[in-house]
């Protein structure tokens, strides 16, 4: 059974191993050089969650253990929005974990955090991520001109040209109820 579980220092070694793989680190632009970097990341995430700025979970498989991370970041309760980010270990690509984890965390975003919009961006050269987003039936594509501030935000964070998509609560909940 798959679960989304809170971050814990006990996951640091496995998280470091998976995120250090060139396929993952290059696609995400990660610069994790030591296990201490990963421990610092986990501590940062826990602090951000306490402050209500992020909600991040380990994607955990009963048979494989930690296989990735999914995060709601830049949570803005006034705008009722956030951004979503996911990475999955290379060996687990194409096995449905991305779709499953997104469904689970979006349920939380819309039902527990009461958000209305979840932005999903990707670097334009990250074709794999863009293709994964295209599989999601509840997503609205290429909303850069509708949400220019959010588009600028992700391009600044990634220091790269990006696409911007959005998941709207109403669209997701209609899909979810009919799933």
OpenMM code with the backbone's topology and positions (N, CA, C; nanometers):
from openmm import Vec3, app, unit

residues = "UNK UNK UNK UNK UNK UNK UNK UNK UNK UNK UNK UNK UNK UNK UNK UNK UNK UNK UNK UNK UNK UNK UNK UNK UNK UNK UNK UNK UNK UNK UNK UNK UNK UNK UNK UNK UNK UNK UNK UNK UNK UNK UNK UNK UNK UNK UNK UNK UNK UNK UNK UNK UNK UNK UNK UNK UNK UNK UNK UNK UNK UNK UNK UNK UNK UNK UNK UNK UNK UNK UNK UNK UNK UNK UNK UNK UNK UNK UNK UNK UNK UNK UNK UNK UNK UNK UNK UNK UNK UNK UNK UNK UNK UNK UNK UNK UNK UNK UNK UNK UNK UNK UNK UNK UNK UNK UNK UNK UNK UNK UNK UNK UNK UNK UNK UNK UNK UNK UNK UNK UNK UNK UNK UNK UNK UNK UNK UNK UNK UNK UNK UNK UNK UNK UNK UNK UNK UNK UNK UNK UNK UNK UNK UNK UNK UNK UNK UNK UNK UNK UNK UNK UNK UNK UNK UNK UNK UNK UNK UNK UNK UNK UNK UNK UNK UNK UNK UNK UNK UNK UNK UNK UNK UNK UNK UNK UNK UNK UNK".split()
positions = [
    Vec3(0.0834, -0.1181, 0.0000),
    Vec3(0.0000, 0.0000, 0.0000),
    Vec3(0.0881, 0.1247, 0.0000),
    Vec3(0.0547, 0.2196, -0.0834),
    Vec3(0.1298, 0.3444, -0.0907),
    Vec3(0.0717, 0.4449, 0.0075),
    Vec3(0.1596, 0.5298, 0.0613),
    Vec3(0.1163, 0.6319, 0.1558),
    Vec3(0.1988, 0.7580, 0.1353),
    Vec3(0.1422, 0.8697, 0.1770),
    Vec3(0.2183, 0.9937, 0.1889),
    Vec3(0.2463, 1.0109, 0.3372),
    Vec3(0.3737, 1.0196, 0.3737),
    Vec3(0.4101, 1.0277, 0.5150),
    Vec3(0.4950, 1.1522, 0.5410),
    Vec3(0.4898, 1.2037, 0.6647),
    Vec3(0.5704, 1.3222, 0.6978),
    Vec3(0.7197, 1.2954, 0.6817),
    Vec3(0.7927, 1.4016, 0.6578),
    Vec3(0.9385, 1.3921, 0.6488),
    Vec3(0.9960, 1.3520, 0.7838),
    Vec3(1.1066, 1.2787, 0.7773),
    Vec3(1.1731, 1.2339, 0.8984),
    Vec3(1.3211, 1.2158, 0.8644),
    Vec3(1.4063, 1.2480, 0.9588),
    Vec3(1.5512, 1.2333, 0.9383),
    Vec3(1.5870, 1.0893, 0.9002),
    Vec3(1.5094, 0.9922, 0.9447),
    Vec3(1.5401, 0.8519, 0.9130),
    Vec3(1.5344, 0.8249, 0.7622),
    Vec3(1.4688, 0.9136, 0.6861),
    Vec3(1.4614, 0.8974, 0.5408),
    Vec3(1.5783, 0.9629, 0.4670),
    Vec3(1.6661, 1.0324, 0.5396),
    Vec3(1.7692, 1.1146, 0.4761),
    Vec3(1.8591, 1.0354, 0.3805),
    Vec3(1.9054, 0.9198, 0.4225),
    Vec3(1.9977, 0.8423, 0.3385),
    Vec3(1.9312, 0.8006, 0.2073),
    Vec3(1.8113, 0.7495, 0.2165),
    Vec3(1.7383, 0.7053, 0.0963),
    Vec3(1.7030, 0.8242, 0.0074),
    Vec3(1.6605, 0.9353, 0.0678),
    Vec3(1.6276, 1.0552, -0.0081),
    Vec3(1.7512, 1.1074, -0.0807),
    Vec3(1.8635, 1.1077, -0.0122),
    Vec3(1.9893, 1.1524, -0.0736),
    Vec3(2.0262, 1.0622, -0.1915),
    Vec3(2.0145, 0.9333, -0.1714),
    Vec3(2.0471, 0.8369, -0.2769),
    Vec3(1.9619, 0.8607, -0.4023),
    Vec3(1.8308, 0.8700, -0.3849),
    Vec3(1.7409, 0.8852, -0.4996),
    Vec3(1.7540, 1.0223, -0.5666),
    Vec3(1.7676, 1.1279, -0.4864),
    Vec3(1.7736, 1.2623, -0.5449),
    Vec3(1.9094, 1.2924, -0.6066),
    Vec3(2.0101, 1.2124, -0.5744),
    Vec3(2.1432, 1.2316, -0.6325),
    Vec3(2.1573, 1.1684, -0.7703),
    Vec3(2.0646, 1.0828, -0.8076),
    Vec3(2.0709, 1.0203, -0.9396),
    Vec3(2.0669, 1.1299, -1.0457),
    Vec3(2.1524, 1.1236, -1.1465),
    Vec3(2.1598, 1.2307, -1.2461),
    Vec3(2.0262, 1.2613, -1.3138),
    Vec3(1.9444, 1.1605, -1.3382),
    Vec3(1.8159, 1.1824, -1.4038),
    Vec3(1.7257, 1.2728, -1.3194),
    Vec3(1.7327, 1.2605, -1.1876),
    Vec3(1.6498, 1.3393, -1.0965),
    Vec3(1.7136, 1.4754, -1.0715),
    Vec3(1.8407, 1.4746, -1.0324),
    Vec3(1.9052, 1.6012, -0.9961),
    Vec3(1.9142, 1.6962, -1.1146),
    Vec3(1.9392, 1.6450, -1.2334),
    Vec3(1.9482, 1.7315, -1.3513),
    Vec3(1.8109, 1.7890, -1.3881),
    Vec3(1.7081, 1.7048, -1.3869),
    Vec3(1.5741, 1.7500, -1.4239),
    Vec3(1.5230, 1.8583, -1.3291),
    Vec3(1.5561, 1.8454, -1.2017),
    Vec3(1.5062, 1.9401, -1.1026),
    Vec3(1.6029, 2.0535, -1.0731),
    Vec3(1.7250, 2.0413, -1.1212),
    Vec3(1.8246, 2.1430, -1.0906),
    Vec3(1.8698, 2.1361, -0.9457),
    Vec3(1.8685, 2.0174, -0.8884),
    Vec3(1.9087, 2.0000, -0.7490),
    Vec3(2.0599, 2.0049, -0.7358),
    Vec3(2.1061, 2.0622, -0.6270),
    Vec3(2.2497, 2.0656, -0.6012),
    Vec3(2.2787, 2.0029, -0.4648),
    Vec3(2.2234, 1.8844, -0.4440),
    Vec3(2.2449, 1.8124, -0.3195),
    Vec3(2.3780, 1.7394, -0.3313),
    Vec3(2.4747, 1.7822, -0.2502),
    Vec3(2.6090, 1.7263, -0.2620),
    Vec3(2.6441, 1.6299, -0.1492),
    Vec3(2.5778, 1.6457, -0.0330),
    Vec3(2.6084, 1.5603, 0.0815),
    Vec3(2.4785, 1.5184, 0.1500),
    Vec3(2.4897, 1.4176, 0.2321),
    Vec3(2.3730, 1.3752, 0.3100),
    Vec3(2.3309, 1.4866, 0.4056),
    Vec3(2.4286, 1.5675, 0.4504),
    Vec3(2.3943, 1.6794, 0.5390),
    Vec3(2.3028, 1.7788, 0.4671),
    Vec3(2.3218, 1.7974, 0.3346),
    Vec3(2.2316, 1.8830, 0.2574),
    Vec3(2.0879, 1.8294, 0.2652),
    Vec3(2.0750, 1.6989, 0.2576),
    Vec3(1.9427, 1.6363, 0.2645),
    Vec3(1.8825, 1.6521, 0.4039),
    Vec3(1.9630, 1.6340, 0.5060),
    Vec3(1.9155, 1.6537, 0.6436),
    Vec3(1.8709, 1.7983, 0.6627),
    Vec3(1.9478, 1.8924, 0.6099),
    Vec3(1.9111, 2.0345, 0.6189),
    Vec3(1.7798, 2.0614, 0.5464),
    Vec3(1.7594, 1.9957, 0.4320),
    Vec3(1.6344, 2.0094, 0.3578),
    Vec3(1.5162, 1.9596, 0.4422),
    Vec3(1.5308, 1.8449, 0.5054),
    Vec3(1.4233, 1.7889, 0.5882),
    Vec3(1.3918, 1.8835, 0.7038),
    Vec3(1.4941, 1.9360, 0.7681),
    Vec3(1.4728, 2.0306, 0.8779),
    Vec3(1.4036, 2.1577, 0.8280),
    Vec3(1.4437, 2.2059, 0.7102),
    Vec3(1.3821, 2.3238, 0.6499),
    Vec3(1.2336, 2.2985, 0.6224),
    Vec3(1.2031, 2.1844, 0.5642),
    Vec3(1.0637, 2.1493, 0.5331),
    Vec3(0.9798, 2.1462, 0.6607),
    Vec3(1.0309, 2.0855, 0.7652),
    Vec3(0.9561, 2.0782, 0.8912),
    Vec3(0.9267, 2.2182, 0.9459),
    Vec3(1.0243, 2.3075, 0.9376),
    Vec3(1.0063, 2.4451, 0.9848),
    Vec3(0.9025, 2.5175, 0.8985),
    Vec3(0.9130, 2.5023, 0.7672),
    Vec3(0.8183, 2.5654, 0.6751),
    Vec3(0.6755, 2.5158, 0.7005),
    Vec3(0.6618, 2.3873, 0.7303),
    Vec3(0.5286, 2.3328, 0.7606),
    Vec3(0.4724, 2.3923, 0.8885),
    Vec3(0.5568, 2.4059, 0.9903),
    Vec3(0.5123, 2.4670, 1.1159),
    Vec3(0.4605, 2.6083, 1.0926),
    Vec3(0.5214, 2.6789, 0.9970),
    Vec3(0.4827, 2.8165, 0.9655),
    Vec3(0.3691, 2.8238, 0.8637),
    Vec3(0.3224, 2.7084, 0.8144),
    Vec3(0.2117, 2.7051, 0.7206),
    Vec3(0.2481, 2.7453, 0.5782),
    Vec3(0.3768, 2.7446, 0.5459),
    Vec3(0.4219, 2.7871, 0.4131),
    Vec3(0.4293, 2.6714, 0.3137),
    Vec3(0.4456, 2.5506, 0.3657),
    Vec3(0.4570, 2.4332, 0.2803),
    Vec3(0.3873, 2.3154, 0.3478),
    Vec3(0.3518, 2.2195, 0.2632),
    Vec3(0.3028, 2.0903, 0.3106),
    Vec3(0.3713, 1.9884, 0.2216),
    Vec3(0.4639, 1.9136, 0.2780),
    Vec3(0.5448, 1.8224, 0.1982),
    Vec3(0.5393, 1.6832, 0.2581),
    Vec3(0.5326, 1.5852, 0.1707),
    Vec3(0.5248, 1.4470, 0.2147),
    Vec3(0.6185, 1.3589, 0.1331),
    Vec3(0.6653, 1.2548, 0.2001),
    Vec3(0.7436, 1.1505, 0.1362),
    Vec3(0.6447, 1.0570, 0.0680),
    Vec3(0.6728, 1.0204, -0.0544),
    Vec3(0.5937, 0.9192, -0.1248),
    Vec3(0.6539, 0.7850, -0.0836),
    Vec3(0.5744, 0.7059, -0.0139),
    Vec3(0.6239, 0.5852, 0.0498),
    Vec3(0.5498, 0.4629, -0.0017),
    Vec3(0.6253, 0.3670, -0.0492),
    Vec3(0.5714, 0.2396, -0.0958),
    Vec3(0.6030, 0.1330, 0.0087),
    Vec3(0.5040, 0.0532, 0.0419),
    Vec3(0.5262, -0.0531, 0.1402),
    Vec3(0.6368, -0.1483, 0.0964),
    Vec3(0.6498, -0.1714, -0.0341),
    Vec3(0.7497, -0.2661, -0.0817),
    Vec3(0.8844, -0.2017, -0.1099),
    Vec3(0.8850, -0.0731, -0.1460),
    Vec3(1.0088, -0.0071, -0.1872),
    Vec3(1.0612, 0.0945, -0.0861),
    Vec3(0.9781, 0.1366, 0.0091),
    Vec3(1.0182, 0.2437, 0.1005),
    Vec3(0.9993, 0.3787, 0.0330),
    Vec3(1.0808, 0.4758, 0.0712),
    Vec3(1.0727, 0.6089, 0.0121),
    Vec3(1.1046, 0.6001, -0.1366),
    Vec3(1.0159, 0.6581, -0.2200),
    Vec3(1.0418, 0.6586, -0.3640),
    Vec3(1.0389, 0.7991, -0.4226),
    Vec3(1.0031, 0.8993, -0.3411),
    Vec3(0.9999, 1.0356, -0.3910),
    Vec3(0.9429, 1.1312, -0.2881),
    Vec3(0.9215, 1.2541, -0.3327),
    Vec3(0.8690, 1.3601, -0.2463),
    Vec3(0.7677, 1.4417, -0.3257),
    Vec3(0.6608, 1.4839, -0.2593),
    Vec3(0.5627, 1.5729, -0.3210),
    Vec3(0.5358, 1.6869, -0.2229),
    Vec3(0.5293, 1.8087, -0.2774),
    Vec3(0.5216, 1.9266, -0.1915),
    Vec3(0.4223, 2.0285, -0.2447),
    Vec3(0.3421, 2.0827, -0.1537),
    Vec3(0.2642, 2.2026, -0.1801),
    Vec3(0.3474, 2.3163, -0.1227),
    Vec3(0.3928, 2.4063, -0.2071),
    Vec3(0.4819, 2.5127, -0.1600),
    Vec3(0.4248, 2.6498, -0.1936),
    Vec3(0.4830, 2.7508, -0.1335),
    Vec3(0.4354, 2.8885, -0.1521),
    Vec3(0.2863, 2.8971, -0.1235),
    Vec3(0.2429, 2.8320, -0.0154),
    Vec3(0.1011, 2.8337, 0.0206),
    Vec3(0.0613, 2.9763, 0.0594),
    Vec3(-0.0411, 3.0272, -0.0074),
    Vec3(-0.0921, 3.1616, 0.0187),
    Vec3(-0.2402, 3.1482, 0.0544),
    Vec3(-0.2698, 3.1548, 0.1837),
    Vec3(-0.4073, 3.1358, 0.2293),
    Vec3(-0.4978, 3.2514, 0.1883),
    Vec3(-0.4411, 3.3705, 0.1693),
    Vec3(-0.5221, 3.4841, 0.1234),
    Vec3(-0.5668, 3.4657, -0.0213),
    Vec3(-0.4748, 3.4207, -0.1060),
    Vec3(-0.5073, 3.3968, -0.2472),
    Vec3(-0.5675, 3.2580, -0.2684),
    Vec3(-0.5625, 3.1755, -0.1629),
    Vec3(-0.6115, 3.0370, -0.1694),
    Vec3(-0.5409, 2.9589, -0.2814),
    Vec3(-0.4073, 2.9750, -0.2833),
    Vec3(-0.3304, 2.9095, -0.3893),
    Vec3(-0.1964, 2.8594, -0.3355),
    Vec3(-0.1340, 2.7754, -0.4169),
    Vec3(0.0011, 2.7264, -0.3894),
    Vec3(0.0590, 2.6710, -0.5186),
    Vec3(0.1821, 2.6258, -0.5117),
    Vec3(0.2472, 2.5560, -0.6224),
    Vec3(0.2731, 2.4125, -0.5768),
    Vec3(0.2783, 2.3221, -0.6726),
    Vec3(0.3045, 2.1815, -0.6420),
    Vec3(0.4354, 2.1402, -0.7077),
    Vec3(0.5114, 2.0602, -0.6372),
    Vec3(0.6360, 2.0065, -0.6907),
    Vec3(0.6489, 1.8607, -0.6515),
    Vec3(0.7004, 1.7816, -0.7425),
    Vec3(0.7139, 1.6376, -0.7186),
    Vec3(0.8444, 1.5886, -0.7785),
    Vec3(0.9096, 1.4981, -0.7108),
    Vec3(1.0146, 1.4203, -0.7756),
    Vec3(0.9995, 1.2748, -0.7322),
    Vec3(1.0283, 1.1894, -0.8266),
    Vec3(1.0183, 1.0445, -0.8063),
    Vec3(1.1542, 0.9855, -0.8432),
    Vec3(1.2012, 0.8891, -0.7639),
    Vec3(1.3261, 0.8204, -0.7967),
    Vec3(1.3198, 0.7585, -0.9352),
    Vec3(1.4306, 0.7644, -1.0055),
    Vec3(1.4378, 0.7208, -1.1455),
    Vec3(1.3819, 0.5797, -1.1671),
    Vec3(1.4125, 0.4880, -1.0774),
    Vec3(1.3661, 0.3493, -1.0936),
    Vec3(1.2144, 0.3362, -1.0851),
    Vec3(1.1455, 0.4404, -1.0408),
    Vec3(1.0007, 0.4348, -1.0204),
    Vec3(0.9231, 0.5189, -1.1206),
    Vec3(0.9944, 0.5747, -1.2182),
    Vec3(0.9284, 0.6530, -1.3226),
    Vec3(0.8367, 0.5621, -1.4040),
    Vec3(0.7235, 0.6171, -1.4447),
    Vec3(0.6326, 0.5461, -1.5341),
    Vec3(0.5524, 0.4352, -1.4677),
    Vec3(0.5450, 0.4335, -1.3354),
    Vec3(0.4733, 0.3266, -1.2650),
    Vec3(0.3470, 0.3752, -1.1952),
    Vec3(0.3048, 0.4991, -1.2254),
    Vec3(0.1797, 0.5501, -1.1702),
    Vec3(0.1903, 0.6220, -1.0365),
    Vec3(0.3095, 0.6272, -0.9797),
    Vec3(0.3247, 0.6928, -0.8495),
    Vec3(0.2959, 0.8426, -0.8559),
    Vec3(0.3358, 0.9075, -0.9636),
    Vec3(0.3148, 1.0517, -0.9778),
    Vec3(0.1659, 1.0858, -0.9747),
    Vec3(0.0876, 1.0168, -1.0568),
    Vec3(-0.0572, 1.0428, -1.0612),
    Vec3(-0.1221, 1.0143, -0.9265),
    Vec3(-0.0848, 0.9022, -0.8649),
    Vec3(-0.1409, 0.8656, -0.7355),
    Vec3(-0.1083, 0.9707, -0.6291),
    Vec3(0.0187, 1.0105, -0.6200),
    Vec3(0.0605, 1.1069, -0.5173),
    Vec3(-0.0060, 1.2428, -0.5387),
    Vec3(-0.0168, 1.2852, -0.6638),
    Vec3(-0.0826, 1.4133, -0.6920),
    Vec3(-0.2289, 1.4082, -0.6482),
    Vec3(-0.2968, 1.2993, -0.6785),
    Vec3(-0.4368, 1.2875, -0.6375),
    Vec3(-0.4486, 1.3005, -0.4858),
    Vec3(-0.3651, 1.2294, -0.4135),
    Vec3(-0.3728, 1.2296, -0.2673),
    Vec3(-0.3438, 1.3678, -0.2088),
    Vec3(-0.2413, 1.4350, -0.2580),
    Vec3(-0.2069, 1.5642, -0.1988),
    Vec3(-0.3045, 1.6736, -0.2437),
    Vec3(-0.3619, 1.6591, -0.3628),
    Vec3(-0.4620, 1.7570, -0.4072),
    Vec3(-0.5909, 1.7448, -0.3258),
    Vec3(-0.6282, 1.6248, -0.2881),
    Vec3(-0.7432, 1.6078, -0.1989),
    Vec3(-0.7181, 1.6887, -0.0712),
    Vec3(-0.5993, 1.6766, -0.0161),
    Vec3(-0.5639, 1.7510, 0.1049),
    Vec3(-0.5662, 1.9021, 0.0785),
    Vec3(-0.5071, 1.9449, -0.0324),
    Vec3(-0.5011, 2.0884, -0.0648),
    Vec3(-0.6396, 2.1499, -0.0734),
    Vec3(-0.7308, 2.0807, -0.1385),
    Vec3(-0.8632, 2.1372, -0.1622),
    Vec3(-0.9602, 2.1147, -0.0460),
    Vec3(-0.9493, 2.0023, 0.0223),
    Vec3(-1.0444, 1.9735, 0.1295),
    Vec3(-0.9968, 2.0192, 0.2670),
    Vec3(-0.8675, 2.0084, 0.2937),
    Vec3(-0.8173, 2.0447, 0.4264),
    Vec3(-0.7628, 2.1876, 0.4320),
    Vec3(-0.6858, 2.2257, 0.3305),
    Vec3(-0.6296, 2.3612, 0.3290),
    Vec3(-0.7263, 2.4626, 0.2679),
    Vec3(-0.8317, 2.4120, 0.2051),
    Vec3(-0.9337, 2.4961, 0.1424),
    Vec3(-0.8764, 2.5887, 0.0349),
    Vec3(-0.7798, 2.5380, -0.0411),
    Vec3(-0.7228, 2.6151, -0.1512),
    Vec3(-0.8151, 2.6049, -0.2721),
    Vec3(-0.7999, 2.6989, -0.3636),
    Vec3(-0.8791, 2.7017, -0.4874),
    Vec3(-0.7947, 2.6717, -0.6107),
    Vec3(-0.6645, 2.7073, -0.6045),
    Vec3(-0.5749, 2.6930, -0.7192),
    Vec3(-0.4440, 2.6289, -0.6763),
    Vec3(-0.3992, 2.5307, -0.7523),
    Vec3(-0.2680, 2.4710, -0.7320),
    Vec3(-0.1936, 2.4813, -0.8655),
    Vec3(-0.0856, 2.5584, -0.8649),
    Vec3(-0.0089, 2.5798, -0.9866),
    Vec3(0.0941, 2.4691, -1.0042),
    Vec3(0.1068, 2.4226, -1.1274),
    Vec3(0.2029, 2.3186, -1.1621),
    Vec3(0.2888, 2.3708, -1.2765),
    Vec3(0.4101, 2.4038, -1.2465),
    Vec3(0.5011, 2.4532, -1.3491),
    Vec3(0.6049, 2.3490, -1.3821),
    Vec3(0.6766, 2.3753, -1.4898),
    Vec3(0.7876, 2.2882, -1.5287),
    Vec3(0.8814, 2.3674, -1.6179),
    Vec3(1.0110, 2.3384, -1.6045),
    Vec3(1.1062, 2.3985, -1.6964),
    Vec3(1.0709, 2.3532, -1.8371),
    Vec3(1.0832, 2.4435, -1.9327),
    Vec3(1.0484, 2.4083, -2.0710),
    Vec3(1.1322, 2.2934, -2.1248),
    Vec3(1.2533, 2.2773, -2.0738),
    Vec3(1.3379, 2.1682, -2.1223),
    Vec3(1.3171, 2.0384, -2.0439),
    Vec3(1.2281, 2.0388, -1.9456),
    Vec3(1.1973, 1.9179, -1.8694),
    Vec3(1.0767, 1.8489, -1.9342),
    Vec3(1.1016, 1.7899, -2.0473),
    Vec3(0.9958, 1.7274, -2.1277),
    Vec3(0.9251, 1.6175, -2.0495),
    Vec3(0.9982, 1.5412, -1.9719),
    Vec3(0.9377, 1.4318, -1.8955),
    Vec3(0.8323, 1.4852, -1.7981),
    Vec3(0.8636, 1.5938, -1.7283),
    Vec3(0.7682, 1.6529, -1.6341),
    Vec3(0.6461, 1.7079, -1.7069),
    Vec3(0.6683, 1.7741, -1.8172),
    Vec3(0.5571, 1.8295, -1.8957),
    Vec3(0.4667, 1.7161, -1.9438),
    Vec3(0.5259, 1.6083, -1.9932),
    Vec3(0.4470, 1.4931, -2.0401),
    Vec3(0.3684, 1.4302, -1.9243),
    Vec3(0.4278, 1.4248, -1.8050),
    Vec3(0.3568, 1.3695, -1.6887),
    Vec3(0.2365, 1.4568, -1.6537),
    Vec3(0.2531, 1.5891, -1.6632),
    Vec3(0.1413, 1.6792, -1.6344),
    Vec3(0.0300, 1.6637, -1.7382),
    Vec3(0.0673, 1.6370, -1.8617),
    Vec3(-0.0327, 1.6212, -1.9680),
    Vec3(-0.1237, 1.5012, -1.9446),
    Vec3(-0.0811, 1.4065, -1.8620),
    Vec3(-0.1630, 1.2889, -1.8320),
    Vec3(-0.2743, 1.3197, -1.7321),
    Vec3(-0.2668, 1.4348, -1.6657),
    Vec3(-0.3639, 1.4670, -1.5615),
    Vec3(-0.4892, 1.5269, -1.6234),
    Vec3(-0.6035, 1.4595, -1.6124),
    Vec3(-0.7253, 1.5039, -1.6818),
    Vec3(-0.7897, 1.6293, -1.6228),
    Vec3(-0.7472, 1.6715, -1.5078),
    Vec3(-0.8094, 1.7842, -1.4382),
    Vec3(-0.7271, 1.9129, -1.4449),
    Vec3(-0.6210, 1.9154, -1.5229),
    Vec3(-0.5288, 2.0295, -1.5263),
    Vec3(-0.5641, 2.1237, -1.6423),
    Vec3(-0.5424, 2.2525, -1.6239),
    Vec3(-0.5597, 2.3527, -1.7292),
    Vec3(-0.4203, 2.3983, -1.7713),
    Vec3(-0.3918, 2.3878, -1.9001),
    Vec3(-0.2572, 2.4113, -1.9510),
    Vec3(-0.2333, 2.5564, -1.9924),
    Vec3(-0.1057, 2.5921, -1.9876),
    Vec3(-0.0540, 2.7176, -2.0419),
    Vec3(-0.1332, 2.8399, -1.9960),
    Vec3(-0.1283, 2.8645, -1.8653),
    Vec3(-0.2007, 2.9771, -1.8062),
    Vec3(-0.1064, 3.0934, -1.7729),
    Vec3(0.0060, 3.0984, -1.8406),
    Vec3(0.1064, 3.2020, -1.8136),
    Vec3(0.0489, 3.3429, -1.8255),
    Vec3(-0.0347, 3.3667, -1.9267),
    Vec3(-0.0891, 3.5019, -1.9469),
    Vec3(-0.2020, 3.5338, -1.8482),
    Vec3(-0.2660, 3.4324, -1.7942),
    Vec3(-0.3738, 3.4539, -1.6969),
    Vec3(-0.3161, 3.4806, -1.5576),
    Vec3(-0.2027, 3.4169, -1.5271),
    Vec3(-0.1382, 3.4308, -1.3965),
    Vec3(0.0091, 3.4714, -1.4145),
    Vec3(0.0335, 3.5902, -1.4680),
    Vec3(0.1727, 3.6296, -1.4970),
    Vec3(0.2621, 3.6360, -1.3727),
    Vec3(0.2082, 3.6748, -1.2584),
    Vec3(0.2901, 3.6819, -1.1367),
    Vec3(0.3389, 3.5440, -1.0942),
    Vec3(0.2529, 3.4447, -1.1069),
    Vec3(0.2913, 3.3081, -1.0702),
    Vec3(0.3934, 3.2524, -1.1693),
    Vec3(0.3775, 3.2905, -1.2961),
    Vec3(0.4728, 3.2468, -1.3985),
    Vec3(0.6109, 3.3048, -1.3713),
    Vec3(0.6149, 3.4333, -1.3419),
    Vec3(0.7424, 3.4992, -1.3110),
    Vec3(0.8054, 3.4345, -1.1878),
    Vec3(0.7228, 3.4023, -1.0884),
    Vec3(0.7732, 3.3419, -0.9647),
    Vec3(0.8488, 3.2116, -0.9924),
    Vec3(0.7898, 3.1225, -1.0723),
    Vec3(0.8592, 2.9945, -1.0952),
    Vec3(0.9815, 3.0115, -1.1837),
    Vec3(0.9763, 3.1061, -1.2766),
    Vec3(1.0948, 3.1280, -1.3595),
    Vec3(1.2095, 3.1862, -1.2775),
    Vec3(1.1775, 3.2688, -1.1806),
    Vec3(1.2819, 3.3211, -1.0912),
    Vec3(1.3387, 3.2099, -1.0044),
    Vec3(1.2505, 3.1264, -0.9513),
    Vec3(1.2957, 3.0169, -0.8642),
    Vec3(1.3839, 2.9181, -0.9387),
    Vec3(1.3473, 2.8868, -1.0616),
    Vec3(1.4221, 2.7864, -1.1383),
    Vec3(1.5337, 2.8473, -1.2221),
    Vec3(1.5289, 2.9793, -1.2379),
    Vec3(1.6240, 3.0507, -1.3243),
    Vec3(1.6261, 2.9894, -1.4638),
    Vec3(1.5040, 2.9623, -1.5134),
    Vec3(1.4897, 2.8958, -1.6419),
    Vec3(1.3519, 2.9282, -1.7000),
    Vec3(1.3383, 2.9293, -1.8337),
    Vec3(1.2043, 2.9448, -1.8928),
    Vec3(1.1147, 2.8273, -1.8523),
    Vec3(0.9893, 2.8587, -1.8179),
    Vec3(0.8975, 2.7565, -1.7678),
    Vec3(0.7609, 2.7669, -1.8342),
    Vec3(0.6885, 2.6564, -1.8298),
    Vec3(0.5456, 2.6559, -1.8614),
    Vec3(0.4726, 2.6630, -1.7281),
    Vec3(0.3482, 2.7106, -1.7323),
    Vec3(0.2678, 2.7177, -1.6106),
    Vec3(0.1297, 2.6608, -1.6396),
    Vec3(0.0890, 2.5663, -1.5573),
    Vec3(-0.0434, 2.5065, -1.5639),
    Vec3(-0.1091, 2.5263, -1.4282),
    Vec3(-0.2405, 2.5046, -1.4222),
    Vec3(-0.3111, 2.5200, -1.2949),
    Vec3(-0.4137, 2.4091, -1.2778),
    Vec3(-0.4303, 2.3694, -1.1533),
    Vec3(-0.5347, 2.2746, -1.1158),
    Vec3(-0.6339, 2.3544, -1.0321),
    Vec3(-0.7549, 2.3645, -1.0830),
    Vec3(-0.8596, 2.4387, -1.0128),
    Vec3(-0.9422, 2.3415, -0.9304),
    Vec3(-0.9785, 2.3850, -0.8121),
    Vec3(-1.0525, 2.2994, -0.7189),
    Vec3(-1.1764, 2.2383, -0.7842),
    Vec3(-1.2579, 2.3196, -0.8503),
    Vec3(-1.3816, 2.2679, -0.9098),
    Vec3(-1.3538, 2.1579, -1.0118),
    Vec3(-1.2560, 2.1796, -1.0989),
    Vec3(-1.2226, 2.0792, -1.2007),
    Vec3(-1.1730, 1.9497, -1.1379),
    Vec3(-1.0863, 1.9639, -1.0373),
    Vec3(-1.0332, 1.8449, -0.9721),
    Vec3(-1.1430, 1.7678, -0.9003),
    Vec3(-1.2269, 1.8401, -0.8251),
    Vec3(-1.3301, 1.7717, -0.7464),
    Vec3(-1.4328, 1.7030, -0.8364),
    Vec3(-1.4645, 1.7601, -0.9518),
    Vec3(-1.5549, 1.6933, -1.0473),
    Vec3(-1.4910, 1.5632, -1.0954),
    Vec3(-1.3639, 1.5716, -1.1318),
    Vec3(-1.2910, 1.4519, -1.1771),
    Vec3(-1.2865, 1.3476, -1.0650),
    Vec3(-1.2524, 1.3912, -0.9456),
    Vec3(-1.2370, 1.2999, -0.8324),
    Vec3(-1.3665, 1.2279, -0.7991),
    Vec3(-1.4787, 1.2989, -0.8033),
    Vec3(-1.6072, 1.2370, -0.7725),
    Vec3(-1.6496, 1.1349, -0.8769),
    Vec3(-1.5988, 1.1510, -0.9982),
    Vec3(-1.6337, 1.0589, -1.1072),
    Vec3(-1.5291, 0.9511, -1.1319),
    Vec3(-1.4223, 0.9560, -1.0571),
    Vec3(-1.3125, 0.8613, -1.0793),
    Vec3(-1.3548, 0.7201, -1.0485),
] * unit.nanometer
topology = app.Topology()
chain = topology.addChain("A")
for resn in residues:
    res = topology.addResidue(resn, chain)
    for name in ("N", "CA", "C"):
        topology.addAtom(name, app.Element.getBySymbol(name[0]), res)
